[in-house]
Amino acid sequence: MRHVTRPTLGILGGMGPLATADFYRRLVQRTPAGSDQAHLPVLIWADPAVPDRTAALLGEGPSPVPALVEGARWLQRAGVSCIAVPCNTAHAYVEQLSRATGVEVLDMIRAALETAARRRPGLERVGVLATRGTRLTGLYERAGARLGLDVVQVSGPVQEEYVDAAIRAVKAGAAPAAPESWIATATESLRERGAQTVVAACTEIPLISSAASRVLPLVDSTDALAEAAVSRLWRPAAAPGPALAVRTGGRTG
């Protein structure tokens, strides 16, 4: 594999595959490049066999750490400047990835909350739509506390009936009408709890969030991560070079 010499983004993806593809599309859209050659070089490790992150955090499945470290080390050897992980729940493990590779991992959680605060001056209470695994880790609550934001979640029944069901539907490739309605219902429950804006804090949710965005202003965590990557790496005077190298993970389990 050819190593690139320009500042290069590594994407540790496959969690799920559609969310990874959506993140790369958004990255390209948000790069203010005037030509193909001015876009960021990107290396993608997309291994859908990474064990389920929520199941692991709930003690119901194997740890994803070995698979995540394998992918991160592949990106490290390829010479990436930093790594984006387009999966909120996987951020429970980013410190382990950084220690294992010495490569900076962009903070999707902080990026999403900073975007919310920037878009709404005086913001105090942020609603979060996330997996049970992300909720369990308290990732958004801790990041919100550092930024002076109160983070609120949906109730347990709403999580199970609407949010979890919607995420499963997207991962299964279901038609979007029903899961989009479920996410809008969950967003309404957050508004009733005093949320002034909502973060789509699972990378499947932005794919079904158009109705929810009419209930509350919505921050897309995928967008926030893409903007953070562009801010970190893109420079107007970047020299032409290879625009993209893609490889999918070859693990079988």
N, C-alpha and C positions, 0 to 999 in steps of 0.2 A: 504494500500500500504506500502510495506517495505521501510524504509528509508535507503539509502546507506551511508556508513561512509567514503569512499574514496573520493578524490576530484572528483566532478561529474559535467558534462556539462548538462545544460538544453537547449533544442532546442525548440524555439518558432516558430512553423512551420505552414504548411498548406497553404502557400502563394507563389506558389501553391503547391499542394501535390507532384507533380513530382520533383519540385525543392528541396523540403524537403528531399525526398528519395535520390536524387542525392547528397545533402550535406552530409547526413550520410554516404553514400558509400565513398565519398572522405575523410571524417574524418577518417574512418577505414583505407583506403589506405595510408594515410599520417602519421599514428601513427606507430613509429618504434618498434612495439611490437613483441616479439618472440613467443608469445602464445596467445590463446584466453583470458586467464586470465589477461594478461598484458595490454589489451586495456582499454580505459576509460569507466567508467560507464556513461551511457547516459540516460536521461529521455526526452521523446519527447511529447510535446503537439502539436498536429496537428489538427487544426480546420479550415477546408476549408470555413466555414461560416463567417469568418472575412470579414467585408465589404471591397470592393475594395479600396486600398490605393490611387491610382491615382485619381479615381473618387472623393474621399473625398477631396483631396488636390485641385482639380479643382472646388470644390463647387458643384459637380454633384451627390453626394451620401452621405450616413451617415458616421459618424466618425468611424474608426476602433478601437479607443482607448479603449472603454469598453471591447471589445472582447480580445484585446491584453493584457490589464491589468488582465483580468480574467485568461488567460493562464499563464502570468508571475507570478501571485500569486499562482497558482497551483504548478508551478515549485519551487517557493520560499518555500512553505509549505513542499514540498518533500525534501528540503535540498540541492538544487544545489549550486555549488560554483560560477558559473557565467552562463550567458545566451547568446546563439548565436541565432541571428535572420537572417535566410538565405533569406532575402528579402531586397534589397537595398532601395526601396521606403519606407518600414516600418521604416527605420532609421530616418525618420522625426519625429518619436514619441518615440525614445529610451530614451530621457531625462525624459519624463513622466513615462515611465516604470521603470526607475531607481528610481525616486522619490516615486513611488507607492509601490515599493517592497524593496528598499534598496539593491538590488542585482546588481552586476556589469553586464553591457551588453557590449559584445565585439563590437568594432568599425569596422564594415565591410568596410566602406568607406576608412578610414585611412589605413587599412590593404592592400587594393587593390592598393592604390597609393604608399605606401611604397614598395610593391612588385615590382611595375613598376619601381620605382627609383633604387631599388637594382639590378634589372636585366639589366638596361641600365645606366651605369654611365654617368653623364653629361646630363641626360634627362631634357628637358626644356618644351616640349609641349606634353600633353597627350590628346588623343581623348577619348570620353566617349560615349558608346551606352547604353541608359537608357530609362526608361519610361518617359512619360511627367510629371508625378508626381515628380520623382526624379529630373528632370531638373528644375521644378518650385521651388523646395526647395533650390536649389543651394548647395546641400550637397557636391558635388565633387568640385565645385569651391572654397568653403570656406576651405575645407581640403587641396586642392591643394595649395592655397595661403599660408597656414601655412607651407607647405613643399617646397615652392619656385617653384611650378609647375604651368604652364599655362594650364588650362583645356579648351578644345574646344568641341563643340557639333555639330551635324549635323544641317542642315537647317530645317526650319519648314516643308517644303514639303517632304524632305527625311525622317524626323521623322514619318510623317503620313503615307506615302506610303510604306516605307520599314521597319522601326524599329517597329512601333506600330503594323503593320500587321503581322510581324514575331512573335512578342510576343503573339498576339492573337491566331495565328495558333498553337503554341506550347501548350498553355493552352487548346486549343480545341482538342488536340491529332491528329493534321493533320500530313500527311506524311512530312518528314523533307526536301525534296529536294528544294521546292520553298522557304520556309523561310530561309534556309541556303543561297540560292542565294541572297535573299534580304539583309541579314546581311552583306554579302560580298560587295554588292553594297554600302551600307551605310558606310562600313569601307573604301572603296575607296574614298568616298567623304571626309572623315576625313583626309586621306592622302593628298588629294588636298588642305586641309586647314592647312597643315603643321604639323599634328600629327606625332610623331615619334614612338608612340606605342598606343595601344587602350585597354581600359578596358571594358570588358563585364560586364556592371554595372546593369544588371537585371539577376536574377538567371535562367530565361528561356533561355537567349542568349547563355550561354556556351554549351547548348545542341545542338545548331545549328551553331557552330562557326568554324568548321574545315576549310571551304573555306576562311573565314575572316582572319584566322591566316596565310594564305599564302599571304595576302595583306599587313598586318602590324603585328609585334610582338604583341601578344594578352595576356593580363593578365585576368585571370578568377577570378572574385570576389568571387565565391563560393570556389575555391581553397584557395584564400587568407584568407578567414574566417576560413576554416578548419585548415590551418597552424597556424593561430593565436590561435585557441582553443587548439591545440596540444602544442604549445609553452607555453601557460598559465597554462595548467593542467597536462600534462603527465610527469611522472618521471620514469626513468629506474628501480628504486628499488620499484615501487609501488607493494603493496601486492596483492595477488589474491583476487578477490571478484566478486560480480555479475557484468556481463558485460553489460547488457542492460535491461532496463525496458521501455516498450512502452505503451502509452495510447493515444487514439485519443479523441479529444474533443467531448463532447456530446451535444453542443449547436445546436439548430435547426434554428437559425436566429438571 
